[in-house]
């Protein structure tokens, strides 16, 4: 049996999973990522996903009750959360200086790094970039 990778999943990938369009190829890829890996999360991702699911400017139109179900899912025993402590924010500063990430992207990458993820799945970051010989950023949709 293949050992599961430890992966951190950025909010944009989660949104494809929660989009309700189960025929969408990106939905299927996102579902496979969650199913086949040990998933690491941060509260920043939960916040970004929740904001998008409830935003009237976005196509999701989740009710507050539906959002509560998503929150319960995220905080279930399936996933591991990174403690968003000082270490993450200092690492984010280092990574922003070295790689030129934006403020919030730097925090996402740092959370994945501090959480000991092997892979960071994101549609918005530098596909193929390896951070300090430890964390590989992959756009799963390319």
N, CA, C and O atoms as CSV, one atom per row, in Angstrom:
chain,resi,resn,atom,element,x,y,z
A,1,UNK,N,N,0.842,-1.190,0.000
A,1,UNK,CA,C,0.000,0.000,0.000
A,1,UNK,C,C,0.884,1.249,0.000
A,1,UNK,O,O,1.839,1.343,0.771
A,2,UNK,N,N,0.562,2.188,-0.858
A,2,UNK,CA,C,1.333,3.422,-0.986
A,2,UNK,C,C,1.132,4.297,0.252
A,2,UNK,O,O,0.011,4.490,0.722
A,3,UNK,N,N,2.251,4.821,0.769
A,3,UNK,CA,C,2.173,5.721,1.911
A,3,UNK,C,C,1.567,7.047,1.469
A,3,UNK,O,O,1.899,7.571,0.405
A,4,UNK,N,N,0.679,7.579,2.295
A,4,UNK,CA,C,0.037,8.846,1.965
A,4,UNK,C,C,1.013,9.997,2.145
A,4,UNK,O,O,1.812,10.012,3.081
A,5,UNK,N,N,0.937,10.953,1.241
A,5,UNK,CA,C,1.724,12.177,1.386
A,5,UNK,C,C,1.036,13.085,2.390
A,5,UNK,O,O,-0.186,13.060,2.536
A,6,UNK,N,N,1.834,13.881,3.076
A,6,UNK,CA,C,1.286,14.926,3.938
A,6,UNK,C,C,1.134,16.162,3.062
A,6,UNK,O,O,2.121,16.707,2.568
A,7,UNK,N,N,-0.091,16.595,2.874
A,7,UNK,CA,C,-0.297,17.741,1.989
A,7,UNK,C,C,-1.108,18.824,2.670
A,7,UNK,O,O,-1.963,18.562,3.516
A,8,UNK,N,N,-0.814,20.031,2.276
A,8,UNK,CA,C,-1.559,21.209,2.695
A,8,UNK,C,C,-2.341,21.653,1.469
A,8,UNK,O,O,-1.782,21.751,0.377
A,9,UNK,N,N,-3.619,21.919,1.640
A,9,UNK,CA,C,-4.477,22.273,0.511
A,9,UNK,C,C,-4.931,23.722,0.666
A,9,UNK,O,O,-5.578,24.080,1.650
A,10,UNK,N,N,-4.585,24.548,-0.318
A,10,UNK,CA,C,-4.959,25.955,-0.313
A,10,UNK,C,C,-6.466,26.092,-0.548
A,10,UNK,O,O,-7.112,25.181,-1.065
A,11,UNK,N,N,-7.003,27.233,-0.163
A,11,UNK,CA,C,-8.451,27.449,-0.226
A,11,UNK,C,C,-9.018,27.293,-1.629
A,11,UNK,O,O,-10.142,26.813,-1.780
A,12,UNK,N,N,-8.275,27.683,-2.659
A,12,UNK,CA,C,-8.820,27.597,-4.018
A,12,UNK,C,C,-9.111,26.157,-4.419
A,12,UNK,O,O,-10.060,25.905,-5.161
A,13,UNK,N,N,-8.317,25.215,-3.944
A,13,UNK,CA,C,-8.567,23.800,-4.249
A,13,UNK,C,C,-9.793,23.310,-3.479
A,13,UNK,O,O,-10.616,22.575,-4.024
A,14,UNK,N,N,-9.914,23.715,-2.215
A,14,UNK,CA,C,-11.101,23.348,-1.434
A,14,UNK,C,C,-12.380,23.867,-2.097
A,14,UNK,O,O,-13.405,23.186,-2.095
A,15,UNK,N,N,-12.314,25.065,-2.658
A,15,UNK,CA,C,-13.517,25.635,-3.261
A,15,UNK,C,C,-14.008,24.815,-4.450
A,15,UNK,O,O,-15.213,24.744,-4.690
A,16,UNK,N,N,-13.100,24.199,-5.194
A,16,UNK,CA,C,-13.547,23.302,-6.269
A,16,UNK,C,C,-14.250,22.081,-5.693
A,16,UNK,O,O,-15.221,21.594,-6.271
A,17,UNK,N,N,-13.770,21.588,-4.570
A,17,UNK,CA,C,-14.406,20.433,-3.942
A,17,UNK,C,C,-15.792,20.791,-3.419
A,17,UNK,O,O,-16.701,19.962,-3.456
A,18,UNK,N,N,-15.958,22.004,-2.939
A,18,UNK,CA,C,-17.217,22.431,-2.329
A,18,UNK,C,C,-18.151,23.136,-3.304
A,18,UNK,O,O,-19.192,23.652,-2.897
A,19,UNK,N,N,-17.798,23.164,-4.566
A,19,UNK,CA,C,-18.549,23.898,-5.587
A,19,UNK,C,C,-19.870,23.232,-5.981
A,19,UNK,O,O,-20.714,23.877,-6.603
A,20,UNK,N,N,-20.064,21.980,-5.640
A,20,UNK,CA,C,-21.281,21.211,-5.944
A,20,UNK,C,C,-21.384,20.778,-7.400
A,20,UNK,O,O,-22.352,20.116,-7.773
A,21,UNK,N,N,-20.424,21.128,-8.218
A,21,UNK,CA,C,-20.437,20.697,-9.618
A,21,UNK,C,C,-19.599,19.431,-9.726
A,21,UNK,O,O,-18.418,19.480,-10.073
A,22,UNK,N,N,-20.226,18.295,-9.424
A,22,UNK,CA,C,-19.466,17.042,-9.344
A,22,UNK,C,C,-19.021,16.534,-10.710
A,22,UNK,O,O,-18.255,15.573,-10.794
A,23,UNK,N,N,-19.487,17.161,-11.764
A,23,UNK,CA,C,-19.037,16.784,-13.108
A,23,UNK,C,C,-17.789,17.563,-13.528
A,23,UNK,O,O,-17.144,17.222,-14.519
A,24,UNK,N,N,-17.459,18.597,-12.780
A,24,UNK,CA,C,-16.292,19.421,-13.083
A,24,UNK,C,C,-15.021,18.601,-12.845
A,24,UNK,O,O,-14.880,17.953,-11.808
A,25,UNK,N,N,-14.111,18.631,-13.798
A,25,UNK,CA,C,-12.852,17.879,-13.671
A,25,UNK,C,C,-12.055,18.343,-12.456
A,25,UNK,O,O,-11.392,17.533,-11.807
A,26,UNK,N,N,-12.110,19.630,-12.141
A,26,UNK,CA,C,-11.368,20.142,-10.989
A,26,UNK,C,C,-11.963,19.624,-9.677
A,26,UNK,O,O,-11.228,19.386,-8.718
A,27,UNK,N,N,-13.273,19.449,-9.627
A,27,UNK,CA,C,-13.912,18.834,-8.456
A,27,UNK,C,C,-13.343,17.435,-8.241
A,27,UNK,O,O,-12.982,17.070,-7.122
A,28,UNK,N,N,-13.265,16.665,-9.307
A,28,UNK,CA,C,-12.785,15.285,-9.206
A,28,UNK,C,C,-11.334,15.230,-8.748
A,28,UNK,O,O,-10.966,14.363,-7.955
A,29,UNK,N,N,-10.511,16.143,-9.236
A,29,UNK,CA,C,-9.105,16.199,-8.818
A,29,UNK,C,C,-9.010,16.572,-7.341
A,29,UNK,O,O,-8.262,15.947,-6.590
A,30,UNK,N,N,-9.759,17.581,-6.925
A,30,UNK,CA,C,-9.736,18.010,-5.522
A,30,UNK,C,C,-10.198,16.884,-4.601
A,30,UNK,O,O,-9.615,16.668,-3.538
A,31,UNK,N,N,-11.228,16.177,-5.004
A,31,UNK,CA,C,-11.740,15.063,-4.195
A,31,UNK,C,C,-10.681,13.976,-4.043
A,31,UNK,O,O,-10.508,13.421,-2.958
A,32,UNK,N,N,-9.986,13.677,-5.114
A,32,UNK,CA,C,-8.930,12.661,-5.083
A,32,UNK,C,C,-7.779,13.086,-4.159
A,32,UNK,O,O,-7.236,12.261,-3.424
A,33,UNK,N,N,-7.419,14.346,-4.195
A,33,UNK,CA,C,-6.351,14.854,-3.326
A,33,UNK,C,C,-6.716,14.644,-1.860
A,33,UNK,O,O,-5.900,14.159,-1.077
A,34,UNK,N,N,-7.935,15.005,-1.493
A,34,UNK,CA,C,-8.371,14.859,-0.100
A,34,UNK,C,C,-8.427,13.387,0.291
A,34,UNK,O,O,-8.034,13.021,1.398
A,35,UNK,N,N,-8.905,12.559,-0.598
A,35,UNK,CA,C,-9.065,11.133,-0.311
A,35,UNK,C,C,-7.725,10.410,-0.176
A,35,UNK,O,O,-7.590,9.510,0.653
A,36,UNK,N,N,-6.747,10.789,-0.973
A,36,UNK,CA,C,-5.505,10.014,-1.077
A,36,UNK,C,C,-4.342,10.531,-0.235
A,36,UNK,O,O,-3.248,9.970,-0.297
A,37,UNK,N,N,-4.551,11.582,0.548
A,37,UNK,CA,C,-3.448,12.188,1.294
A,37,UNK,C,C,-3.808,12.420,2.752
A,37,UNK,O,O,-4.982,12.419,3.122
A,38,UNK,N,N,-2.793,12.617,3.567
A,38,UNK,CA,C,-2.971,13.104,4.927
A,38,UNK,C,C,-3.007,14.624,4.818
A,38,UNK,O,O,-2.020,15.249,4.432
A,39,UNK,N,N,-4.144,15.208,5.157
A,39,UNK,CA,C,-4.386,16.626,4.883
A,39,UNK,C,C,-4.111,17.485,6.111
A,39,UNK,O,O,-4.538,17.183,7.226
A,40,UNK,N,N,-3.380,18.567,5.859
A,40,UNK,CA,C,-3.047,19.558,6.874
A,40,UNK,C,C,-3.772,20.850,6.510
A,40,UNK,O,O,-3.832,21.233,5.341
A,41,UNK,N,N,-4.320,21.515,7.526
A,41,UNK,CA,C,-5.084,22.748,7.319
A,41,UNK,C,C,-4.585,23.853,8.238
A,41,UNK,O,O,-3.845,23.609,9.191
A,42,UNK,N,N,-5.005,25.059,7.932
A,42,UNK,CA,C,-4.808,26.186,8.848
A,42,UNK,C,C,-6.130,26.935,8.960
A,42,UNK,O,O,-7.002,26.824,8.098
A,43,UNK,N,N,-6.256,27.698,10.037
A,43,UNK,CA,C,-7.482,28.480,10.195
A,43,UNK,C,C,-7.613,29.524,9.092
A,43,UNK,O,O,-8.728,29.919,8.752
A,44,UNK,N,N,-6.504,29.972,8.533
A,44,UNK,CA,C,-6.571,30.917,7.413
A,44,UNK,C,C,-7.340,30.306,6.244
A,44,UNK,O,O,-8.149,30.987,5.614
A,45,UNK,N,N,-7.098,29.044,5.952
A,45,UNK,CA,C,-7.808,28.370,4.859
A,45,UNK,C,C,-9.295,28.268,5.187
A,45,UNK,O,O,-10.137,28.526,4.327
A,46,UNK,N,N,-9.621,27.896,6.419
A,46,UNK,CA,C,-11.030,27.815,6.826
A,46,UNK,C,C,-11.690,29.180,6.661
A,46,UNK,O,O,-12.812,29.268,6.161
A,47,UNK,N,N,-11.011,30.235,7.073
A,47,UNK,CA,C,-11.561,31.591,6.940
A,47,UNK,C,C,-11.790,31.970,5.482
A,47,UNK,O,O,-12.844,32.503,5.134
A,48,UNK,N,N,-10.810,31.699,4.634
A,48,UNK,CA,C,-10.936,32.050,3.217
A,48,UNK,C,C,-12.057,31.259,2.546
A,48,UNK,O,O,-12.835,31.813,1.770
A,49,UNK,N,N,-12.136,29.975,2.843
A,49,UNK,CA,C,-13.191,29.147,2.252
A,49,UNK,C,C,-14.555,29.629,2.724
A,49,UNK,O,O,-15.466,29.803,1.914
A,50,UNK,N,N,-14.702,29.845,4.023
A,50,UNK,CA,C,-15.981,30.316,4.559
A,50,UNK,C,C,-16.405,31.641,3.958
A,50,UNK,O,O,-17.573,31.821,3.612
A,51,UNK,N,N,-15.482,32.557,3.831
A,51,UNK,CA,C,-15.785,33.858,3.242
A,51,UNK,C,C,-16.273,33.710,1.804
A,51,UNK,O,O,-17.235,34.367,1.405
A,52,UNK,N,N,-15.625,32.864,1.034
A,52,UNK,CA,C,-16.032,32.655,-0.361
A,52,UNK,C,C,-17.375,31.945,-0.474
A,52,UNK,O,O,-18.186,32.288,-1.335
A,53,UNK,N,N,-17.616,30.970,0.378
A,53,UNK,CA,C,-18.876,30.226,0.296
A,53,UNK,C,C,-20.081,31.092,0.636
A,53,UNK,O,O,-21.176,30.857,0.124
A,54,UNK,N,N,-19.891,32.096,1.498
A,54,UNK,CA,C,-21.004,32.956,1.912
A,54,UNK,C,C,-21.079,34.271,1.137
A,54,UNK,O,O,-22.058,35.003,1.276
A,55,UNK,N,N,-20.089,34.580,0.341
A,55,UNK,CA,C,-20.055,35.864,-0.355
A,55,UNK,C,C,-21.141,35.948,-1.428
A,55,UNK,O,O,-21.267,35.045,-2.255
A,56,UNK,N,N,-21.928,37.032,-1.416
A,56,UNK,CA,C,-22.936,37.198,-2.470
A,56,UNK,C,C,-22.304,37.449,-3.842
A,56,UNK,O,O,-22.975,37.328,-4.867
A,57,UNK,N,N,-21.021,37.796,-3.861
A,57,UNK,CA,C,-20.324,38.063,-5.119
A,57,UNK,C,C,-19.749,36.797,-5.745
A,57,UNK,O,O,-19.222,36.842,-6.857
A,58,UNK,N,N,-19.846,35.668,-5.043
A,58,UNK,CA,C,-19.297,34.400,-5.533
A,58,UNK,C,C,-20.449,33.469,-5.910
A,58,UNK,O,O,-21.581,33.686,-5.478
A,59,UNK,N,N,-20.178,32.444,-6.703
A,59,UNK,CA,C,-21.257,31.587,-7.206
A,59,UNK,C,C,-21.724,30.486,-6.254
A,59,UNK,O,O,-22.600,29.705,-6.624
A,60,UNK,N,N,-21.177,30.397,-5.051
A,60,UNK,CA,C,-21.442,29.233,-4.210
A,60,UNK,C,C,-22.794,29.283,-3.505
A,60,UNK,O,O,-23.514,28.285,-3.491
A,61,UNK,N,N,-23.145,30.410,-2.927
A,61,UNK,CA,C,-24.439,30.639,-2.285
A,61,UNK,C,C,-24.746,29.623,-1.183
A,61,UNK,O,O,-25.863,29.111,-1.108
A,62,UNK,N,N,-23.777,29.334,-0.340
A,62,UNK,CA,C,-24.016,28.454,0.796
A,62,UNK,C,C,-24.825,29.194,1.851
A,62,UNK,O,O,-24.607,30.382,2.090
A,63,UNK,N,N,-25.758,28.490,2.481
A,63,UNK,CA,C,-26.470,29.063,3.621
A,63,UNK,C,C,-25.558,28.973,4.842
A,63,UNK,O,O,-24.528,28.300,4.814
A,64,UNK,N,N,-25.947,29.652,5.900
A,64,UNK,CA,C,-25.149,29.579,7.130
A,64,UNK,C,C,-25.147,28.155,7.684
A,64,UNK,O,O,-24.132,27.698,8.209
A,65,UNK,N,N,-26.274,27.453,7.571
A,65,UNK,CA,C,-26.319,26.055,8.030
A,65,UNK,C,C,-25.383,25.169,7.208
A,65,UNK,O,O,-24.714,24.294,7.758
A,66,UNK,N,N,-25.336,25.391,5.915
A,66,UNK,CA,C,-24.418,24.618,5.066
A,66,UNK,C,C,-22.964,24.936,5.404
A,66,UNK,O,O,-22.109,24.050,5.405
A,67,UNK,N,N,-22.695,26.206,5.689
A,67,UNK,CA,C,-21.344,26.591,6.083
A,67,UNK,C,C,-20.958,25.922,7.399
A,67,UNK,O,O,-19.812,25.506,7.569
A,68,UNK,N,N,-21.899,25.819,8.321
A,68,UNK,CA,C,-21.615,25.136,9.587
A,68,UNK,C,C,-21.224,23.679,9.344
A,68,UNK,O,O,-20.346,23.154,10.030
A,69,UNK,N,N,-21.858,23.029,8.387
A,69,UNK,CA,C,-21.488,21.649,8.045
A,69,UNK,C,C,-20.055,21.579,7.521
A,69,UNK,O,O,-19.309,20.658,7.854
A,70,UNK,N,N,-19.682,22.546,6.710
A,70,UNK,CA,C,-18.311,22.598,6.192
A,70,UNK,C,C,-17.325,22.796,7.342
A,70,UNK,O,O,-16.277,22.151,7.381
A,71,UNK,N,N,-17.655,23.679,8.268
A,71,UNK,CA,C,-16.779,23.922,9.417
A,71,UNK,C,C,-16.621,22.645,10.237
A,71,UNK,O,O,-15.510,22.299,10.638
A,72,UNK,N,N,-17.720,21.948,10.486
A,72,UNK,CA,C,-17.636,20.664,11.208
A,72,UNK,C,C,-16.743,19.678,10.456
A,72,UNK,O,O,-15.950,18.963,11.067
A,73,UNK,N,N,-16.872,19.642,9.156
A,73,UNK,CA,C,-16.048,18.756,8.321
A,73,UNK,C,C,-14.571,19.104,8.469
A,73,UNK,O,O,-13.741,18.219,8.681
A,74,UNK,N,N,-14.241,20.387,8.359
A,74,UNK,CA,C,-12.844,20.805,8.483
A,74,UNK,C,C,-12.264,20.443,9.849
A,74,UNK,O,O,-11.110,20.027,9.947
A,75,UNK,N,N,-13.062,20.602,10.894
A,75,UNK,CA,C,-12.563,20.345,12.246
A,75,UNK,C,C,-12.817,18.913,12.707
A,75,UNK,O,O,-12.733,18.614,13.898
A,76,UNK,N,N,-13.125,18.037,11.768
A,76,UNK,CA,C,-13.283,16.621,12.097
A,76,UNK,C,C,-11.910,15.994,12.309
A,76,UNK,O,O,-10.880,16.641,12.119
A,77,UNK,N,N,-11.914,14.754,12.696
A,77,UNK,CA,C,-10.642,14.073,12.980
A,77,UNK,C,C,-9.886,13.686,11.715
A,77,UNK,O,O,-8.791,13.131,11.804
A,78,UNK,N,N,-10.443,13.966,10.541
A,78,UNK,CA,C,-9.773,13.618,9.287
A,78,UNK,C,C,-8.542,14.480,9.015
A,78,UNK,O,O,-7.622,14.052,8.317
A,79,UNK,N,N,-8.525,15.672,9.557
A,79,UNK,CA,C,-7.504,16.640,9.195
A,79,UNK,C,C,-6.685,17.080,10.406
A,79,UNK,O,O,-7.146,17.024,11.546
A,80,UNK,N,N,-5.460,17.520,10.127
A,80,UNK,CA,C,-4.564,18.044,11.155
A,80,UNK,C,C,-4.423,19.544,10.946
A,80,UNK,O,O,-4.226,20.004,9.821
A,81,UNK,N,N,-4.523,20.299,12.022
A,81,UNK,CA,C,-4.379,21.750,11.936
A,81,UNK,C,C,-2.992,22.187,12.371
A,81,UNK,O,O,-2.427,21.660,13.329
A,82,UNK,N,N,-2.457,23.159,11.650
A,82,UNK,CA,C,-1.196,23.787,12.019
A,82,UNK,C,C,-1.501,24.842,13.073
A,82,UNK,O,O,-2.424,25.640,12.914
A,83,UNK,N,N,-0.730,24.843,14.138
A,83,UNK,CA,C,-0.856,25.876,15.155
A,83,UNK,C,C,-0.307,27.179,14.576
A,83,UNK,O,O,0.888,27.291,14.300
A,84,UNK,N,N,-1.177,28.145,14.397
A,84,UNK,CA,C,-0.770,29.415,13.779
A,84,UNK,C,C,-0.101,30.306,14.823
A,84,UNK,O,O,-0.634,31.341,15.221
A,85,UNK,N,N,1.066,29.878,15.247
A,85,UNK,CA,C,1.826,30.575,16.275
A,85,UNK,C,C,2.897,31.453,15.637
A,85,UNK,O,O,3.017,31.543,14.415
A,86,UNK,N,N,3.655,32.082,16.491
A,86,UNK,CA,C,4.721,32.990,16.081
A,86,UNK,C,C,5.637,32.358,15.033
A,86,UNK,O,O,6.064,33.031,14.095
A,87,UNK,N,N,5.938,31.080,15.187
A,87,UNK,CA,C,6.839,30.379,14.262
A,87,UNK,C,C,6.366,30.489,12.812
A,87,UNK,O,O,7.175,30.689,11.906
A,88,UNK,N,N,5.065,30.359,12.596
A,88,UNK,CA,C,4.514,30.428,11.238
A,88,UNK,C,C,4.710,31.827,10.659
A,88,UNK,O,O,5.111,31.969,9.504
A,89,UNK,N,N,4.434,32.844,11.442
A,89,UNK,CA,C,4.526,34.216,10.944
A,89,UNK,C,C,5.973,34.630,10.672
A,89,UNK,O,O,6.246,35.358,9.718
A,90,UNK,N,N,6.893,34.164,11.509
A,90,UNK,CA,C,8.308,34.460,11.258
A,90,UNK,C,C,8.808,33.713,10.027
A,90,UNK,O,O,9.570,34.263,9.232
A,91,UNK,N,N,8.379,32.463,9.869
A,91,UNK,CA,C,8.755,31.696,8.680
A,91,UNK,C,C,8.171,32.361,7.439
A,91,UNK,O,O,8.827,32.424,6.399
A,92,UNK,N,N,6.947,32.855,7.542
A,92,UNK,CA,C,6.314,33.549,6.413
A,92,UNK,C,C,7.139,34.763,5.995
A,92,UNK,O,O,7.300,35.024,4.803
A,93,UNK,N,N,7.657,35.501,6.962
A,93,UNK,CA,C,8.504,36.656,6.637
A,93,UNK,C,C,9.758,36.220,5.887
A,93,UNK,O,O,10.139,36.839,4.894
A,94,UNK,N,N,10.400,35.154,6.363
A,94,UNK,CA,C,11.587,34.625,5.673
A,94,UNK,C,C,11.251,34.235,4.233
A,94,UNK,O,O,11.986,34.559,3.300
A,95,UNK,N,N,10.131,33.535,4.072
A,95,UNK,CA,C,9.746,33.051,2.742
A,95,UNK,C,C,9.370,34.193,1.808
A,95,UNK,O,O,9.661,34.136,0.614
A,96,UNK,N,N,8.728,35.227,2.337
A,96,UNK,CA,C,8.389,36.388,1.502
A,96,UNK,C,C,9.653,37.073,1.008
A,96,UNK,O,O,9.739,37.471,-0.153
A,97,UNK,N,N,10.635,37.208,1.896
A,97,UNK,CA,C,11.903,37.835,1.487
A,97,UNK,C,C,12.620,36.986,0.443
A,97,UNK,O,O,13.148,37.514,-0.536
A,98,UNK,N,N,12.638,35.702,0.648
A,98,UNK,CA,C,13.402,34.821,-0.245
A,98,UNK,C,C,12.706,34.567,-1.578
A,98,UNK,O,O,13.356,34.553,-2.623
A,99,UNK,N,N,11.381,34.364,-1.549
A,99,UNK,CA,C,10.662,33.937,-2.754
A,99,UNK,C,C,9.727,34.994,-3.337
A,99,UNK,O,O,9.186,34.806,-4.427
A,100,UNK,N,N,9.532,36.100,-2.626
A,100,UNK,CA,C,8.688,37.163,-3.150
A,100,UNK,C,C,7.194,36.910,-3.050
A,100,UNK,O,O,6.420,37.506,-3.799
A,101,UNK,N,N,6.774,36.041,-2.144
A,101,UNK,CA,C,5.342,35.794,-1.963
A,101,UNK,C,C,4.653,37.038,-1.423
A,101,UNK,O,O,5.277,37.874,-0.769
A,102,UNK,N,N,3.356,37.150,-1.704
A,102,UNK,CA,C,2.543,38.173,-1.070
A,102,UNK,C,C,2.349,37.826,0.402
A,102,UNK,O,O,2.714,36.738,0.847
A,103,UNK,N,N,1.773,38.760,1.150
A,103,UNK,CA,C,1.645,38.572,2.597
A,103,UNK,C,C,0.896,37.288,2.951
A,103,UNK,O,O,1.435,36.434,3.654
A,104,UNK,N,N,-0.326,37.143,2.477
A,104,UNK,CA,C,-1.135,35.977,2.846
A,104,UNK,C,C,-0.624,34.691,2.206
A,104,UNK,O,O,-0.691,33.628,2.824
A,105,UNK,N,N,-0.122,34.771,0.994
A,105,UNK,CA,C,0.465,33.579,0.367
A,105,UNK,C,C,1.666,33.088,1.170
A,105,UNK,O,O,1.867,31.883,1.322
A,106,UNK,N,N,2.458,34.020,1.681
A,106,UNK,CA,C,3.592,33.643,2.515
A,106,UNK,C,C,3.158,32.890,3.757
A,106,UNK,O,O,3.825,31.945,4.179
A,107,UNK,N,N,2.045,33.302,4.343
A,107,UNK,CA,C,1.530,32.614,5.533
A,107,UNK,C,C,1.049,31.213,5.167
A,107,UNK,O,O,1.274,30.266,5.920
A,108,UNK,N,N,0.391,31.074,4.024
A,108,UNK,CA,C,-0.055,29.746,3.579
A,108,UNK,C,C,1.146,28.822,3.398
A,108,UNK,O,O,1.142,27.692,3.887
A,109,UNK,N,N,2.162,29.296,2.704
A,109,UNK,CA,C,3.350,28.467,2.457
A,109,UNK,C,C,4.043,28.140,3.777
A,109,UNK,O,O,4.475,27.006,3.986
A,110,UNK,N,N,4.151,29.117,4.660
A,110,UNK,CA,C,4.792,28.880,5.958
A,110,UNK,C,C,4.007,27.877,6.793
A,110,UNK,O,O,4.603,27.027,7.455
A,111,UNK,N,N,2.687,27.962,6.772
A,111,UNK,CA,C,1.868,27.004,7.523
A,111,UNK,C,C,2.090,25.591,6.995
A,111,UNK,O,O,2.210,24.646,7.775
A,112,UNK,N,N,2.144,25.449,5.682
A,112,UNK,CA,C,2.415,24.133,5.089
A,112,UNK,C,C,3.798,23.642,5.498
A,112,UNK,O,O,3.973,22.470,5.830
A,113,UNK,N,N,4.765,24.528,5.473
A,113,UNK,CA,C,6.150,24.182,5.818
A,113,UNK,C,C,6.253,23.774,7.287
A,113,UNK,O,O,6.806,22.721,7.604
A,114,UNK,N,N,5.724,24.602,8.175
A,114,UNK,CA,C,5.782,24.327,9.614
A,114,UNK,C,C,4.963,23.081,9.959
A,114,UNK,O,O,5.296,22.353,10.894
A,115,UNK,N,N,3.896,22.842,9.205
A,115,UNK,CA,C,3.074,21.648,9.414
A,115,UNK,C,C,3.683,20.380,8.844
A,115,UNK,O,O,3.059,19.319,8.867
A,116,UNK,N,N,4.901,20.489,8.332
A,116,UNK,CA,C,5.634,19.336,7.772
A,116,UNK,C,C,4.937,18.688,6.583
A,116,UNK,O,O,4.986,17.470,6.412
A,117,UNK,N,N,4.295,19.505,5.770
A,117,UNK,CA,C,3.690,18.987,4.541
A,117,UNK,C,C,4.791,18.697,3.527
A,117,UNK,O,O,5.812,19.383,3.483
A,118,UNK,N,N,4.567,17.676,2.720
A,118,UNK,CA,C,5.461,17.373,1.602
A,118,UNK,C,C,5.063,18.173,0.367
A,118,UNK,O,O,5.900,18.567,-0.446
A,119,UNK,N,N,3.744,18.400,0.255
A,119,UNK,CA,C,3.168,19.047,-0.924
A,119,UNK,C,C,2.208,20.136,-0.475
A,119,UNK,O,O,1.452,19.957,0.480
A,120,UNK,N,N,2.245,21.260,-1.169
A,120,UNK,CA,C,1.244,22.311,-1.017
A,120,UNK,C,C,0.497,22.382,-2.334
A,120,UNK,O,O,1.062,22.773,-3.355
A,121,UNK,N,N,-0.788,22.001,-2.312
A,121,UNK,CA,C,-1.612,22.086,-3.513
A,121,UNK,C,C,-2.251,23.465,-3.571
A,121,UNK,O,O,-2.996,23.852,-2.671
A,122,UNK,N,N,-1.957,24.200,-4.629
A,122,UNK,CA,C,-2.513,25.531,-4.812
A,122,UNK,C,C,-2.586,25.851,-6.294
A,122,UNK,O,O,-1.694,25.509,-7.070
A,123,UNK,N,N,-3.652,26.506,-6.659
A,123,UNK,CA,C,-3.814,26.941,-8.045
A,123,UNK,C,C,-3.135,28.292,-8.273
A,123,UNK,O,O,-2.891,28.679,-9.416
A,124,UNK,N,N,-2.831,29.004,-7.194
A,124,UNK,CA,C,-2.388,30.392,-7.295
A,124,UNK,C,C,-0.898,30.628,-7.096
A,124,UNK,O,O,-0.426,31.747,-7.301
A,125,UNK,N,N,-0.156,29.622,-6.707
A,125,UNK,CA,C,1.258,29.825,-6.380
A,125,UNK,C,C,2.160,29.272,-7.472
A,125,UNK,O,O,1.679,28.812,-8.508
A,126,UNK,N,N,3.450,29.316,-7.246
A,126,UNK,CA,C,4.465,28.950,-8.236
A,126,UNK,C,C,4.537,27.433,-8.413
A,126,UNK,O,O,5.202,26.749,-7.635
A,127,UNK,N,N,3.861,26.910,-9.428
A,127,UNK,CA,C,3.823,25.465,-9.673
A,127,UNK,C,C,5.234,24.904,-9.852
A,127,UNK,O,O,6.019,25.408,-10.655
A,128,UNK,N,N,5.539,23.857,-9.093
A,128,UNK,CA,C,6.828,23.185,-9.203
A,128,UNK,C,C,7.910,23.729,-8.287
A,128,UNK,O,O,8.974,23.122,-8.164
A,129,UNK,N,N,7.660,24.862,-7.644
A,129,UNK,CA,C,8.658,25.440,-6.742
A,129,UNK,C,C,8.843,24.541,-5.524
A,129,UNK,O,O,7.870,24.084,-4.924
A,130,UNK,N,N,10.098,24.291,-5.167
A,130,UNK,CA,C,10.413,23.511,-3.969
A,130,UNK,C,C,10.985,24.474,-2.932
A,130,UNK,O,O,11.949,25.192,-3.195
A,131,UNK,N,N,10.381,24.474,-1.768
A,131,UNK,CA,C,10.771,25.361,-0.682
A,131,UNK,C,C,11.748,24.633,0.234
A,131,UNK,O,O,11.399,23.632,0.860
A,132,UNK,N,N,12.960,25.140,0.304
A,132,UNK,CA,C,14.004,24.630,1.196
A,132,UNK,C,C,14.158,23.106,1.131
A,132,UNK,O,O,14.337,22.448,2.156
A,133,UNK,N,N,14.088,22.565,-0.060
A,133,UNK,CA,C,14.277,21.127,-0.321
A,133,UNK,C,C,13.309,20.242,0.461
A,133,UNK,O,O,13.583,19.065,0.694
A,134,UNK,N,N,12.169,20.820,0.865
A,134,UNK,CA,C,11.252,20.096,1.738
A,134,UNK,C,C,9.805,20.098,1.240
A,134,UNK,O,O,9.128,19.072,1.297
A,135,UNK,N,N,9.344,21.219,0.764
A,135,UNK,CA,C,7.936,21.407,0.425
A,135,UNK,C,C,7.810,21.755,-1.050
A,135,UNK,O,O,8.401,22.727,-1.520
A,136,UNK,N,N,7.035,20.952,-1.781
A,136,UNK,CA,C,6.841,21.215,-3.212
A,136,UNK,C,C,5.452,21.799,-3.437
A,136,UNK,O,O,4.453,21.264,-2.956
A,137,UNK,N,N,5.404,22.896,-4.171
A,137,UNK,CA,C,4.132,23.517,-4.534
A,137,UNK,C,C,3.677,22.915,-5.854
A,137,UNK,O,O,4.420,22.900,-6.835
A,138,UNK,N,N,2.449,22.422,-5.865
A,138,UNK,CA,C,1.899,21.790,-7.065
A,138,UNK,C,C,0.541,22.392,-7.382
A,138,UNK,O,O,-0.332,22.483,-6.519
A,139,UNK,N,N,0.375,22.803,-8.637
A,139,UNK,CA,C,-0.949,23.166,-9.140
A,139,UNK,C,C,-1.545,21.875,-9.688
A,139,UNK,O,O,-1.115,21.400,-10.739
A,140,UNK,N,N,-2.519,21.303,-9.003
A,140,UNK,CA,C,-3.044,20.000,-9.422
A,140,UNK,C,C,-3.861,20.047,-10.708
A,140,UNK,O,O,-4.220,19.005,-11.258
A,141,UNK,N,N,-4.152,21.243,-11.183
A,141,UNK,CA,C,-5.004,21.387,-12.360
A,141,UNK,C,C,-4.208,21.626,-13.636
A,141,UNK,O,O,-4.797,21.774,-14.707
A,142,UNK,N,N,-2.892,21.668,-13.545
A,142,UNK,CA,C,-2.062,21.850,-14.748
A,142,UNK,C,C,-1.629,20.507,-15.293
A,142,UNK,O,O,-0.925,20.448,-16.301
